[in-house]
Amino acid sequence: MIVNKTKIPSPHPKITLYVITYVSSGLKVKGYLAIPKWSHQFPGLLYLRGGIKTVGMVRIQRVIQWAAEGMVVVAPFYRGNKGGEGQEDFCGDDRNDAYSAFDLMKSLPEVNSNSLHILGFSRGGVMALLTGIHRPETTSVTCWNGVSDMVLTYEERIDLRKMMKRVIGGTPNKYPERYAWRTPLHMLRELQANVLIIHGEKDEHVSIEHAYRLEEGCRLARINMETWYYPLFSHHFPSESQRQILSEAANWMKKQS
């Protein structure tokens, strides 16, 4: 499933880091693959970035942090980025880049197929939930300051409206079905994975309301769920706290297996 794999310098001596090219809906899409060296098999983590295009691009530091917790990490850039083919459409057809990356991760010999996890940050929250819904073998889904309702994002983020109208094709009033298709809250009854919601209550980019709506949706769907809310944190957590919470989240994931 990997078309090309190029080893690149890793900031961690016990983690091998690659830039990979894989196929998604006939398009060549790029991403990172990080594999720890200290054992033969590890839990797998699909890391789904936020933003669009260069905004919110995957950072090597973050990939390495998760891999250092003893996880094989696949982190797609999404179509059209860093030399990949196609164009992002903000949780539209580009969701297939996440689905294909999940399948790729599951197929790796270094990954324990009974321990498959997905983490979505910011708009990656939608991508993570959609992937978990469409891949029932998913063990857990973590939404970290994640979007859960695309209409709410349109309403709250005036600065994103122009972009959303362009890539989605219009407003929620004109095309409610396009926004509903991008809102996993309507499909949570199909999700079999356990869910962890991490959110800063002062988040100015993805409001805490997204977390509350996801929490309520999980409760109604009777999904096994935990919530970790942080009253003083915004969209990007302080680095020391972020590292600690990341480690705690990785431990939570492993306990779900």
C-alpha positions in Angstrom: 0.0 0.0 0.0 3.0 2.3 0.3 4.2 3.5 -3.1 7.3 5.1 -1.7 9.1 5.3 1.6 12.0 7.6 2.2 14.0 7.5 5.5 14.6 11.0 6.9 16.6 12.2 10.0 14.8 11.4 13.2 15.3 13.5 16.3 15.0 10.4 18.4 17.7 7.7 18.3 15.3 4.8 18.9 12.6 5.9 16.4 12.9 5.5 12.6 11.2 8.2 10.6 10.0 8.1 7.0 8.1 10.3 4.5 5.7 7.9 2.8 3.6 8.1 -0.3 0.5 5.9 -0.4 -2.6 5.7 -2.6 -6.0 7.1 -1.6 -8.9 7.0 -4.1 -6.3 6.7 -6.9 -4.3 9.8 -5.6 -0.8 9.7 -4.3 -0.9 11.2 -0.8 2.1 11.8 1.5 2.6 11.6 5.2 5.0 10.6 8.0 5.6 7.1 9.4 7.4 6.7 12.7 8.4 3.2 14.0 10.0 2.6 17.4 13.0 0.3 17.4 12.9 -1.3 20.9 10.4 -4.1 20.2 8.9 -6.1 17.3 5.3 -4.9 17.6 3.5 -1.9 19.0 0.0 -0.4 19.1 -0.8 1.7 16.0 -1.8 5.3 16.0 -3.3 7.2 13.1 -2.5 10.9 13.8 -4.9 13.2 12.0 -3.8 16.8 11.8 -6.0 19.9 11.9 -6.1 23.0 9.7 -5.9 23.0 5.9 -3.0 23.1 3.5 0.1 24.6 5.3 -2.0 25.8 8.3 -1.8 23.1 10.9 0.6 20.9 9.0 1.9 17.8 10.8 4.9 18.5 12.9 7.7 16.0 13.2 8.1 16.8 16.9 4.5 15.7 17.6 4.8 12.5 15.6 8.0 11.6 17.5 6.3 12.4 20.9 3.6 9.8 20.2 6.0 7.3 18.8 8.2 7.7 21.9 5.2 6.4 23.9 5.6 3.1 22.1 3.3 3.5 19.2 3.8 3.1 15.4 2.5 6.5 14.1 1.0 7.2 10.6 0.4 10.9 10.0 -1.1 11.8 6.6 -0.6 15.3 5.2 -3.9 14.9 3.3 -4.2 15.2 -0.5 -2.6 18.1 -2.3 0.0 18.8 0.4 3.8 18.6 0.2 3.7 17.1 -3.3 0.7 14.9 -2.9 -1.9 14.8 -5.6 -5.5 16.2 -5.5 -7.0 19.0 -3.3 -8.3 19.0 0.2 -12.0 19.6 0.7 -12.1 20.0 4.5 -13.5 16.6 5.6 -15.2 15.8 2.3 -13.6 13.3 0.0 -10.3 13.9 1.7 -11.6 11.7 4.5 -10.5 8.8 2.3 -6.9 9.8 2.9 -7.5 9.0 6.6 -9.3 5.7 5.8 -6.5 4.6 3.5 -3.9 5.6 6.1 -5.7 3.6 8.7 -5.7 0.5 6.4 -2.0 1.1 5.7 -1.3 1.3 9.5 -3.2 -1.8 10.2 -1.3 -3.8 7.6 2.2 -2.9 8.9 4.0 -5.9 10.5 5.1 -3.7 13.4 1.5 -2.9 14.4 -0.6 -5.0 16.7 -3.8 -5.3 14.8 -5.7 -5.6 18.1 -4.6 -2.2 19.3 -5.6 0.4 16.6 -6.0 4.0 17.7 -6.9 7.3 16.1 -6.2 10.8 17.3 -7.6 13.9 15.7 -6.6 17.4 16.6 -8.8 20.4 15.7 -10.5 19.7 12.3 -8.8 16.3 12.6 -11.4 15.5 15.2 -14.0 15.1 12.4 -11.6 13.0 10.4 -10.9 10.8 13.4 -14.6 10.2 14.2 -15.5 9.5 10.6 -12.6 7.0 10.3 -13.6 5.3 13.5 -17.1 5.0 12.2 -16.0 3.5 8.9 -13.4 1.2 10.4 -15.1 -0.8 13.1 -11.9 -2.5 14.1 -10.8 0.8 15.6 -9.9 0.4 19.3 -10.2 4.0 20.4 -10.7 7.5 19.0 -9.3 10.6 20.8 -10.5 14.1 19.9 -8.0 16.7 21.1 -9.6 20.1 20.9 -11.4 18.5 18.0 -14.2 19.8 15.8 -17.4 17.7 16.0 -19.9 19.9 14.3 -19.1 21.5 10.9 -22.1 23.9 11.1 -20.9 25.2 14.5 -17.4 25.8 13.0 -19.0 27.8 10.2 -21.0 29.8 12.7 -18.1 30.5 15.1 -15.1 30.9 12.7 -16.0 34.0 10.7 -12.4 34.0 9.4 -12.9 30.5 7.9 -16.2 31.1 6.2 -14.7 32.2 2.8 -12.6 29.1 2.7 -15.4 26.8 3.8 -17.8 28.2 1.2 -15.2 27.7 -1.4 -14.2 24.1 -0.6 -17.6 22.9 0.5 -19.5 24.8 -2.2 -21.7 27.1 -0.2 -23.2 27.9 3.2 -24.9 25.6 5.7 -28.2 27.3 4.8 -27.8 26.6 1.1 -26.3 23.1 1.3 -27.2 21.7 4.7 -26.6 18.1 3.5 -23.0 18.9 2.7 -22.4 20.1 6.2 -24.3 17.2 7.7 -22.1 14.8 5.7 -19.1 16.4 7.4 -20.6 16.2 10.9 -20.0 12.8 12.6 -22.4 13.6 15.4 -25.2 12.3 13.2 -23.5 8.9 12.9 -22.2 8.1 16.3 -24.5 5.1 16.8 -22.3 3.4 14.2 -19.1 4.0 16.3 -17.8 0.9 18.2 -14.6 2.4 19.5 -14.0 3.9 22.9 -13.7 7.7 22.9 -11.5 10.1 24.8 -12.3 13.9 24.6 -9.5 16.3 25.5 -10.4 20.0 25.3 -9.2 23.3 26.6 -12.2 25.3 27.9 -10.7 28.6 26.6 -10.1 27.3 23.1 -10.7 30.3 20.7 -10.5 28.2 17.5 -12.6 25.2 18.4 -15.0 26.1 21.2 -15.7 23.8 24.1 -19.2 23.5 22.7 -17.8 21.0 20.2 -16.6 18.8 23.0 -20.0 19.1 24.9 -21.9 18.1 21.8 -19.6 15.1 21.2 -19.9 14.1 24.8 -23.7 14.2 24.6 -23.7 12.3 21.4 -21.6 9.6 22.8 -23.8 9.4 25.9 -26.9 9.0 23.7 -25.1 6.4 21.6 -24.0 4.6 24.7 -20.3 4.8 23.8 -17.7 4.1 26.4 -16.2 7.6 26.8 -13.9 9.8 29.0 -13.6 13.6 29.1 -10.6 15.5 30.1 -11.4 19.2 30.2 -8.9 21.9 31.1 -10.4 25.2 32.3 -7.2 27.3 31.8 -6.1 26.0 28.4 -6.8 27.3 24.9 -6.3 25.6 21.5 -2.6 24.9 22.0 -1.7 23.6 25.5 1.4 24.8 27.3 4.3 22.6 26.2 5.0 20.9 29.5 1.3 20.2 30.1 0.9 19.0 26.6 3.7 16.5 26.9 2.2 15.1 30.2 -1.3 14.9 28.9 0.0 13.2 25.7 1.7 10.6 27.8 -1.5 10.0 29.8 -3.6 9.8 26.6 -1.2 7.2 25.2 -1.5 5.1 28.4 -5.3 5.5 28.2 -5.2 4.2 24.6 -3.2 1.2 25.5 -5.6 0.2 28.3 -8.4 0.1 25.7 -6.8 -2.7 23.8 
